[in-house]
Structures are given as C-alpha cells and as structure tokens.
Amino acid sequence: MRYMLTYDIMESMRVTNQWMGSTARAMCSYPQFGLIANPMIKLTAAWGEVTERSFARMAVKPDWGIHSIPADDGRDHMVTVERVTPRPFGDLIRFKVHGRAPTGRKVLLVAPMSGHYATLLRSTVRSLLPDCDVYITDWHNARDIPVSAGKFDIEDYTLYLVEFLRIMGPDTHVIAVCQPAPLALAATAYLAEQDPSAQPRTLTLIGGPINPDAAATDVTDFGRRVTMGQLERMAIQRVGFKYAGAGRLVYPGLQQLSSFMAMNAETHAKAFGDQVLRVAKGEAGDHDKHNKFYDEYLAVMDMTAEFYLSTVERIFKGLEIAGNRFVVAGKRVDIGKITTVAVKTVEGGKDDISAPGQCVAALDLCTGLPAQRKASYLEPEAGHYGIFAGKSWRNNIRPLVLDFIDANCDMPKNPVRAVS
C-alpha cells in the first residue's frame, strides 16, 4: 500500500534507537564496571539513558498529571479528568474539581491539532483551574483511529467545536490557542447564524493564523513555496499494520518532529549533550527541567492527511477565513454574523510562528460586533509558547483574559487567585 513501508521504516528507526539506548544503559551499568576508572563507561550509560527515554516518549501520550489544586477555603481539592463527550477523533473532557462550588467561569480551552497532544496546554489548564471550571478538546492520535471512522478535515473540526459548544451551553467562554483560532472563530460564526442560543459568551483567540498574510513567518513562506501536490508527496504516509488505524493516510508525528527539531537543531543538540553530562555526573532528575520539557515536546501524534492538507490549502493558501469565504457542510460561514459574542485577541511581539498582525485580523472580520465588545493585547517580549504558558501568560496575559471573561459574564464569580 502507498507509503505504508515508509511509515514502518520510521517506526522501526524509532524502536531501534530506543533499543540501542536501552542496551547501552544496561551493559554499562554492570557493577563490575565500577572497578574500571574509565569515564567513557559512565558517559555511555548516560547516553543510553537519555536516548532510551527520548525515543520511548515519542510513542506515548503524556498524562495530564493534575491531581489537586488549592481553593479559597484553604484546602487542596482533588481533580479528576472526565470524558464529557467521546467522539472518534477527539473528546470533550472536563477537569472536575471535587468539593468546590462552580466558579462562574466555564471555560472551553480549544487545543491545537498540530503535532502535539492537548497536554501541551497542561500548564495553561493548571493556571486556569483555581479560578475556572475548565473543559478542553482532547484530540486523538490519527494512527489509533480505524479507517472505518471516516475522514476528519477542518470542516469536521469546526463541527466538533459546534457540537461541544452546544453541549456546554451558552454560558461558555472559549479560549482557542494557536492553530484552532480561525476554526473557533468560524464555529462561533456558524452558531451565530444556525443556533444563536448556543453561542459562547466570549471568544479569546491566542496567537492564531486568522490572516497568515498579515505578517510573514517561516510557516507562511513554506505554505507559499510548495504546491499541494508536492506537499502530499513529501508529507503524507499510510499508518502501518502495528496500529489500529492501519492504512489511514496521515501526516506522521515522527515526520513532524524531525521538522520541529531541524528548525533549531543546534539548540536541541546542545540540550541533549548537556543532559548526558548531567546524568553521568548524577545531577539529573526524573522530572528535571530537561525531562519535563522534552517528555512533552517529543510526544507527537499523527494528523489525518485531510486535516493537514485542508489546513494548508484553505487557511494558509486560500485564506478562506481571512477573506470571510469559509464553507462548512456546504454553507458559507459569515463571520460578520457575530454580533453578541465578545472577542479578544492575544499576540506575542516575538512570535515567529503566528506573527503579530495575524491574529488581531479577527477583529476586522467581526463587522457586526460593536467596538466595545472587541479587545486586543500584544505581549511585547513573548514568543509563541510564552503567550499561553510560562511567565508572560501567568503574570500578564492570564489576568487580562480573566478580566475580559468577568466583564462579559452575568453569573456571580469567585475572586481571581494569583498564580505563582
């Protein structure tokens, strides 16, 4: 079958490297080698440990790891993850805080489907939980979805968001991070016309490519340089027989990861070299800074071919959202129909993936929305990751987003807690 051999070769290379690391670690950890004063033995064992861990993480979905949060009553409350609406390509899940009354802020966090799991937003979820009732879109790895489940493209993604919003109700506040920002905008416009009673109260778009042509980046330049035929030949493969999605056309996570790593190859090489030395010296920990970052960064998922290709063709090349020409299920979605949902955009001044100007373009598309229900914010020193995680998010952006939610929420709310 087309490209299935290539997919299996990549998986074989991953397994082989994991095995080589495991073997090096085991062989160089024999107690007898302690009698030999040769630093290469410790370095080889350390290399094996780092290599085994790195390649093993590429095939594992990370755990959320959020077990409890502090509350206003001075107690820690247990947190469990509940599947509200299971679907073939992604679930709506809720972080249930046991023993806590509703906060008055029901938030749907729309996670990107761009190579990493929704757990990439773990720190965002953790920072919002003390003040909000948090739900999130938990997208599935395409390699694990049988071909019989059908296709999944950007129209299906949009309709999933529409369904989730209908289930959650009209008192919902949407926060869309990066890739799904244009589709969250489209889903809101779809509801404004088809089912106004299910619209969310607010829509916050963080670092998303609403209009990729507003500011050029390497991502938008790549989209212009390659044709759709070239992209399909270079990026698309069939899932091998090892997984439930055997035969499904996908953009493989391992291939995406190689592209991510190549963009900053020198930085990653230095990080791994330094980690090998730390392990050899006994200075590394299971949850040290390096492992916490790369355990998440290396955990990649496959995207369906139709989702990846339709994103490039319709969002980046065709500019269907930017031109207000997006069509879902045969119906044009008119963003100008949004008249009551408050919309806020957030951008990072040093964002090299979705540069300043791309996301704020959403406000110009909301022609039916009064000016007082529009807001925008630019965090000057933040990069792409910093606008939804890290210090910039915690100290500056998160309080502004919660203030925006509170200003457009009729329900009584608990006071906002500071997050360290």
C-alpha positions as CSV (number, residue, x, y, z in Angstrom):
1,M,0.0,0.0,0.0
2,R,1.1,3.5,-0.8
3,Y,3.7,4.9,1.6
4,M,3.0,2.3,4.3
5,L,6.6,1.0,4.0
6,T,7.9,4.5,4.7
7,Y,5.8,4.8,7.8
8,D,7.0,1.4,9.1
9,I,10.6,2.4,8.4
10,M,10.3,5.5,10.6
11,E,8.7,3.5,13.4
12,S,11.5,0.8,13.0
13,M,14.1,3.5,13.3
14,R,12.5,4.9,16.5
15,V,12.3,1.4,18.1
16,T,15.9,0.6,17.1
17,N,17.2,3.8,18.7
18,Q,15.2,3.1,21.8
19,W,16.7,-0.4,21.9
20,M,20.2,0.9,21.4
21,G,19.8,3.3,24.3
22,S,18.4,0.6,26.5
23,T,21.2,-1.8,25.6
24,A,24.0,0.8,26.2
25,R,22.4,1.7,29.5
26,A,22.1,-1.9,30.7
27,M,25.5,-3.0,29.5
28,C,27.4,-0.1,31.0
29,S,25.6,-0.3,34.3
30,Y,27.0,-3.7,35.5
31,P,28.6,-3.3,39.0
32,Q,31.9,-4.8,37.7
33,F,32.5,-1.8,35.6
34,G,32.8,0.2,38.8
35,L,36.3,-1.2,39.1
36,I,37.4,0.4,35.9
37,A,38.3,4.1,36.1
38,N,37.1,5.0,32.6
39,P,34.7,7.9,32.3
40,M,33.5,6.6,28.9
41,I,31.6,3.8,30.7
42,K,29.5,6.3,32.7
43,L,29.1,8.6,29.6
44,T,27.9,5.6,27.5
45,A,25.4,4.6,30.2
46,A,24.2,8.2,30.5
47,W,23.9,8.4,26.7
48,G,21.9,5.2,26.7
49,E,19.5,6.5,29.4
50,V,18.9,9.8,27.6
51,T,18.5,8.1,24.3
52,E,16.1,5.4,25.6
53,R,13.9,7.9,27.3
54,S,13.8,10.3,24.3
55,F,12.7,7.7,21.8
56,A,10.3,6.0,24.1
57,R,8.5,9.3,24.7
58,M,7.7,9.6,21.0
59,A,5.2,6.8,21.2
60,V,3.4,7.7,24.5
61,K,0.6,10.1,25.2
62,P,1.6,12.1,28.3
63,D,-0.5,12.1,31.4
64,W,-2.2,15.3,32.5
65,G,-0.6,15.0,35.9
66,I,-3.0,17.4,37.6
67,H,-4.2,15.8,40.8
68,S,-5.2,18.6,43.1
69,I,-5.5,22.4,43.2
70,P,-5.7,24.9,46.1
71,A,-9.1,26.7,46.7
72,D,-10.4,29.7,48.6
73,D,-11.4,27.6,51.6
74,G,-7.7,26.9,52.3
75,R,-7.8,23.2,51.3
76,D,-6.5,21.3,48.3
77,H,-9.2,19.8,46.2
78,M,-8.8,16.6,44.2
79,V,-9.0,16.9,40.4
80,T,-10.2,14.2,38.1
81,V,-10.4,14.1,34.3
82,E,-13.9,13.2,33.0
83,R,-14.9,12.4,29.4
84,V,-18.0,14.5,28.8
85,T,-18.5,13.7,25.1
86,P,-16.4,10.9,23.5
87,R,-16.0,11.1,19.7
88,P,-13.9,9.1,17.2
89,F,-11.4,11.9,16.5
90,G,-11.4,13.8,19.8
91,D,-13.2,14.0,23.2
92,L,-14.6,16.9,25.2
93,I,-13.1,16.4,28.6
94,R,-13.7,18.2,31.9
95,F,-11.3,18.8,34.8
96,K,-13.6,18.2,37.7
97,V,-12.6,19.8,41.0
98,H,-14.2,17.8,43.8
99,G,-15.8,19.6,46.7
100,R,-15.8,23.1,45.0
101,A,-18.8,25.1,44.0
102,P,-19.0,26.4,40.4
103,T,-16.7,29.4,39.9
104,G,-19.0,31.2,37.5
105,R,-16.4,30.9,34.7
106,K,-17.0,27.9,32.5
107,V,-14.1,27.8,30.0
108,L,-13.6,25.7,26.9
109,L,-9.9,25.5,26.1
110,V,-9.5,24.6,22.4
111,A,-6.3,22.8,22.0
112,P,-4.3,22.8,18.7
113,M,-4.1,19.7,16.5
114,S,-0.7,20.5,15.2
115,G,1.5,17.5,16.1
116,H,1.3,17.5,19.9
117,Y,-1.3,16.2,22.3
118,A,-3.6,18.5,24.2
119,T,-1.4,18.0,27.2
120,L,0.9,20.7,25.6
121,L,-1.6,23.1,27.4
122,R,-1.1,21.4,30.8
123,S,0.4,24.5,32.4
124,T,-2.4,26.6,30.9
125,V,-5.1,24.3,32.4
126,R,-3.3,24.2,35.7
127,S,-3.2,28.1,35.8
128,L,-6.9,28.4,35.0
129,L,-8.2,25.7,37.3
130,P,-8.2,27.7,40.6
131,D,-10.5,30.3,39.0
132,C,-12.4,28.5,36.3
133,D,-14.3,25.3,35.5
134,V,-12.1,24.1,32.7
135,Y,-13.0,21.9,29.7
136,I,-10.7,21.1,26.8
137,T,-10.7,19.4,23.4
138,D,-8.6,16.2,23.7
139,W,-7.8,15.2,20.1
140,H,-6.9,11.6,19.3
141,N,-3.8,10.3,17.6
142,A,-4.9,9.5,14.0
143,R,-2.8,6.3,13.9
144,D,-5.2,4.9,16.5
145,I,-8.4,5.6,14.7
146,P,-9.7,2.9,12.3
147,V,-10.2,3.8,8.7
148,S,-13.9,2.9,9.2
149,A,-14.3,6.0,11.3
150,G,-14.1,8.1,8.1
151,K,-12.4,11.3,7.3
152,F,-11.6,14.3,9.5
153,D,-10.7,17.7,7.9
154,I,-11.1,21.3,9.1
155,E,-14.8,21.3,8.4
156,D,-15.2,18.3,10.7
157,Y,-13.0,20.0,13.3
158,T,-15.3,23.1,13.2
159,L,-18.4,20.9,13.5
160,Y,-16.9,19.2,16.5
161,L,-16.4,22.6,18.2
162,V,-20.0,23.5,17.3
163,E,-21.2,20.2,19.0
164,F,-19.1,20.7,22.1
165,L,-20.4,24.3,22.5
166,R,-24.0,23.1,22.2
167,I,-23.3,20.6,24.9
168,M,-21.6,23.0,27.2
169,G,-24.3,25.7,26.9
170,P,-24.4,29.5,26.2
171,D,-22.6,30.5,29.4
172,T,-19.3,29.2,28.0
173,H,-16.1,31.2,27.4
174,V,-13.9,29.9,24.6
175,I,-10.1,30.2,24.7
176,A,-8.5,29.0,21.4
177,V,-4.7,28.6,21.3
178,C,-2.7,28.8,18.1
179,Q,-3.9,26.6,15.2
180,P,-7.6,26.3,16.1
181,A,-8.1,30.1,16.4
182,P,-9.6,30.6,12.9
183,L,-11.7,27.4,13.3
184,A,-13.0,28.6,16.7
185,L,-13.9,31.9,15.1
186,A,-15.7,30.0,12.3
187,A,-17.6,27.8,14.8
188,T,-18.8,30.8,16.7
189,A,-20.0,32.5,13.4
190,Y,-21.7,29.2,12.4
191,L,-23.6,29.1,15.7
192,A,-24.5,32.9,15.4
193,E,-26.4,32.1,12.2
194,Q,-27.6,28.5,12.8
195,D,-28.1,28.3,16.6
196,P,-27.7,31.7,18.3
197,S,-28.8,30.3,21.7
198,A,-25.7,28.1,21.8
199,Q,-23.2,30.9,21.2
200,P,-20.4,31.3,23.8
201,R,-20.3,34.5,25.9
202,T,-16.7,35.3,24.9
203,L,-14.1,34.2,22.4
204,T,-10.4,34.7,23.2
205,L,-8.0,33.9,20.3
206,I,-4.4,33.4,21.3
207,G,-1.6,33.5,18.6
208,G,-3.7,32.1,15.8
209,P,-3.3,32.5,12.0
210,I,-6.6,34.3,11.2
211,N,-4.9,36.1,8.3
212,P,-1.5,34.4,7.6
213,D,-0.7,37.1,5.0
214,A,-0.9,39.9,7.6
215,A,2.7,39.1,8.7
216,A,5.1,36.7,7.0
217,T,6.8,33.9,9.0
218,D,8.7,30.7,8.0
219,V,5.4,28.9,8.3
220,T,3.6,31.1,5.9
221,D,6.5,31.3,3.5
222,F,6.7,27.4,3.4
223,G,3.0,27.4,2.5
224,R,3.6,29.6,-0.5
225,R,6.7,27.8,-1.7
226,V,5.2,24.3,-2.1
227,T,2.3,23.1,-4.2
228,M,-0.4,20.9,-2.7
229,G,0.9,18.0,-4.9
230,Q,4.4,18.4,-3.6
231,L,3.1,18.6,0.0
232,E,1.1,15.4,-0.4
233,R,4.1,13.6,-1.9
234,M,6.5,14.8,0.8
235,A,4.4,14.7,4.0
236,I,1.6,12.1,3.6
237,Q,2.0,8.4,4.5
238,R,-0.2,5.4,5.5
239,V,-0.2,4.1,9.0
240,G,1.5,0.7,9.3
241,F,-0.1,-2.5,10.5
242,K,1.1,-2.1,14.1
243,Y,-1.7,0.4,14.9
244,A,-5.5,0.3,14.8
245,G,-5.5,3.0,12.1
246,A,-3.6,0.8,9.6
247,G,-4.0,2.1,6.1
248,R,-5.2,5.6,7.1
249,L,-3.4,8.5,5.3
250,V,-1.7,10.7,7.9
251,Y,0.9,13.4,8.3
252,P,3.1,11.3,10.8
253,G,4.1,12.7,14.1
254,L,7.6,11.4,13.8
255,Q,8.0,13.3,10.5
256,Q,6.6,16.5,12.1
257,L,9.0,16.1,15.0
258,S,12.0,15.8,12.6
259,S,10.9,19.2,11.1
260,F,10.5,20.8,14.5
261,M,14.0,19.6,15.6
262,A,15.6,20.7,12.3
263,M,14.5,24.3,12.8
264,N,16.6,24.6,16.0
265,A,19.0,21.6,15.5
266,E,22.0,23.2,17.3
267,T,19.9,24.2,20.3
268,H,18.5,20.7,20.7
269,A,21.9,19.0,20.2
270,K,23.4,21.1,22.9
271,A,20.4,20.4,25.3
272,F,20.8,16.6,24.8
273,G,24.6,16.8,25.2
274,D,24.3,18.7,28.4
275,Q,21.7,16.3,29.7
276,V,24.1,13.3,29.0
277,L,26.8,15.0,31.1
278,R,24.3,15.8,33.9
279,V,23.2,12.1,34.0
280,A,26.8,10.9,34.0
281,K,27.6,13.2,37.0
282,G,24.4,12.2,38.9
283,E,23.0,15.7,38.7
284,A,19.9,14.9,36.6
285,G,16.4,14.0,38.0
286,D,13.4,12.2,36.6
287,H,11.4,15.4,36.5
288,D,14.2,18.0,36.0
289,K,13.8,20.9,33.6
290,H,15.2,19.0,30.6
291,N,13.0,15.9,31.1
292,K,9.8,18.0,31.8
293,F,10.2,19.9,28.6
294,Y,11.3,17.0,26.3
295,D,8.9,14.5,27.7
296,E,6.1,16.8,26.3
297,Y,8.0,18.1,23.2
298,L,8.9,14.6,21.9
299,A,5.4,13.2,22.4
300,V,3.9,13.6,19.0
301,M,0.8,12.5,17.3
302,D,-0.3,11.8,13.7
303,M,-2.7,14.2,12.0
304,T,-5.2,12.9,9.4
305,A,-4.0,13.7,5.9
306,E,-7.2,15.6,5.0
307,F,-6.9,17.8,8.1
308,Y,-3.3,18.7,7.4
309,L,-3.8,19.3,3.7
310,S,-7.1,21.2,4.1
311,T,-5.5,23.5,6.7
312,V,-2.6,24.4,4.4
313,E,-4.8,24.7,1.3
314,R,-7.8,26.6,2.8
315,I,-6.4,28.6,5.8
316,F,-2.9,29.4,4.5
317,K,-3.0,29.3,0.7
318,G,-6.7,30.1,0.1
319,L,-7.1,32.5,3.0
320,E,-10.7,31.4,3.3
321,I,-11.1,32.7,6.9
322,A,-9.2,35.9,6.2
323,G,-11.4,36.5,3.2
324,N,-14.6,35.5,5.1
325,R,-15.2,32.8,2.5
326,F,-15.0,29.7,4.7
327,V,-17.6,27.0,3.9
328,V,-18.8,24.3,6.3
329,A,-21.1,21.5,5.2
330,G,-21.9,23.4,2.0
331,K,-22.8,26.6,3.8
332,R,-20.7,29.8,3.8
333,V,-19.9,30.9,7.3
334,D,-20.2,34.7,7.6
335,I,-18.1,36.0,10.5
336,G,-20.0,39.3,10.3
337,K,-22.9,37.5,11.8
338,I,-21.2,37.5,15.2
339,T,-23.0,40.4,17.0
340,T,-23.1,39.5,20.7
341,V,-20.0,37.3,21.5
342,A,-17.2,39.4,22.9
343,V,-14.0,38.8,21.0
344,K,-10.4,39.3,22.3
345,T,-7.1,38.6,20.5
346,V,-3.7,38.0,22.2
347,E,-0.4,38.1,20.3
348,G,3.3,37.9,21.2
349,G,5.7,40.5,20.0
350,K,8.4,37.9,19.3
351,D,6.1,35.1,18.0
352,D,7.9,33.6,15.0
353,I,5.1,31.1,14.2
354,S,2.0,33.4,14.2
355,A,3.5,36.8,14.0
356,P,1.7,40.0,15.3
357,G,-1.0,41.0,13.0
358,Q,-2.2,37.6,12.0
359,C,-4.5,37.1,15.0
360,V,-5.8,40.6,15.6
361,A,-7.1,40.5,12.0
362,A,-10.1,38.6,13.5
363,L,-11.5,41.9,14.9
364,D,-11.8,43.4,11.4
365,L,-13.7,40.4,10.3
366,C,-16.3,40.9,13.1
367,T,-18.1,43.7,11.2
368,G,-21.3,43.1,13.1
369,L,-19.8,43.3,16.6
370,P,-19.8,46.7,18.4
371,A,-16.4,48.2,19.2
372,Q,-16.9,47.9,22.9
373,R,-17.1,44.1,22.6
374,K,-13.8,43.9,20.8
375,A,-10.4,43.8,22.6
376,S,-6.8,43.0,21.7
377,Y,-3.5,42.7,23.6
378,L,0.1,42.4,22.5
379,E,2.7,41.0,24.9
380,P,5.9,42.7,23.6
381,E,8.5,40.2,24.8
382,A,6.6,36.9,24.5
383,G,7.3,34.3,21.8
384,H,4.7,31.8,20.6
385,Y,4.9,29.4,23.6
386,G,5.0,32.3,26.1
387,I,1.6,33.7,25.2
388,F,-0.2,30.6,26.6
389,A,2.3,29.2,29.1
390,G,5.2,30.5,31.2
391,K,5.8,33.8,32.9
392,S,4.2,36.1,30.3
393,W,1.0,34.0,30.4
394,R,0.9,33.8,34.2
395,N,1.8,37.3,35.1
396,N,0.3,39.4,32.3
397,I,-2.0,37.6,29.9
398,R,-4.0,35.3,32.2
399,P,-5.2,38.2,34.4
400,L,-6.3,40.1,31.4
401,V,-8.2,37.1,29.9
402,L,-10.0,36.5,33.2
403,D,-10.9,40.2,33.5
404,F,-12.3,40.0,29.9
405,I,-14.4,37.0,30.9
406,D,-15.6,38.7,34.0
407,A,-16.6,41.8,32.1
408,N,-18.8,39.7,29.8
409,C,-20.3,37.2,32.3
410,D,-23.6,37.6,34.1
411,M,-23.0,34.9,36.7
412,P,-21.5,35.6,40.1
413,K,-17.8,34.9,40.2
414,N,-15.2,33.9,42.8
415,P,-12.3,36.3,43.2
416,V,-9.3,35.7,40.9
417,R,-6.4,33.9,42.6
418,A,-2.8,34.8,42.0
419,V,-0.8,32.1,40.3
420,S,2.9,31.9,41.1
